Amino acid sequence: MKAVSYISLFVPAVLGGTIYLAGDSTMAIGGGGNGTMGWGQFVAPYTTWTVSNQAIAGRSARSFTREGRFTAIADEVQSGDWVIIEFGHNDGGSLTPTDDGRTDCSGTGDETCTTVYDGVNETVLTFPAYLENAANTFTALGANVLISSQTPDNPWETGTFVDDPVRFVAYAELAAETAGVAYVDHWAYVADIYDTLGADVVDAFYPIDHTHTSPAGALVVAEAFFKAVVCGGVALKGALNTTSFEGECL
């Protein structure tokens, strides 16, 4: 799937501001623990902007919303800032028989589900709806939004390279298109560089499981994200101190 961008492509770069990161452990400080690291920790070296990494392990688009974490960013964000949103790893599953508080309602539109989580009645939205609502909140405040598809788990885990994007990749692109904000296919760019690096190198990036990267792996994942930004012509590239990254434009 080719990286594309929408309205945010035409937002002129400004001299400075804050880049907010909203995501799960694959983006977060400390990753999934035990020496792993999220790629969001390697954003700061590539920009002169302030970076506020609000990603937190174990969250989905739903739980990030329910816990007020998008609202907390909205309370701080200023016109011209960037908000990068990337979820998907924790959004699957089923609401029955046991709701884990993270699973989204099935569908891609305005479908809703009802559940009881932690003793509270909750109306659960679809994955795209959560992303669209967040994006609309930030753009209404004058911020720029980039929705990024989730990263792949280790595609070399079986010994043979497997690149099979999960449904949340397409859902993220749909949300960006509907909300009229930028989109990059982070999955595709990570998979492409992993294919080039080979099994031995990539396997070493996953010290505890097939999802959470070492610091070295997180750096590669971050650079793949920036490659997608540059190749997609997303205006965020104006905040970068380099546009030279390994890999091909997809």
Buried (B, 14 or more C-beta within 10 A) or exposed (E): EEBBBBBBBEBEBBEEBBBBBBBBBBBBBBBBEEEBBBBBBBBBEBBEBEBBBBBBBBBBBBBBBBEEBBEBBBEEBEEBBBBBBBBBBBBBEEBEEEBBBBBBBEBBEEBEBEBEBEEEEBEBBBBBBBBBBBBBBBBEBEBBBBBBBBBBBBBBBEEEBEEEBBEBBBBBBBBBBBBBBBBBBBBBBBBBBBBEBEBEBBBEBBBBEEBBBBBEBBBBBBBBBBBBBBBBBBBBBBBBEEEEBEBEEB
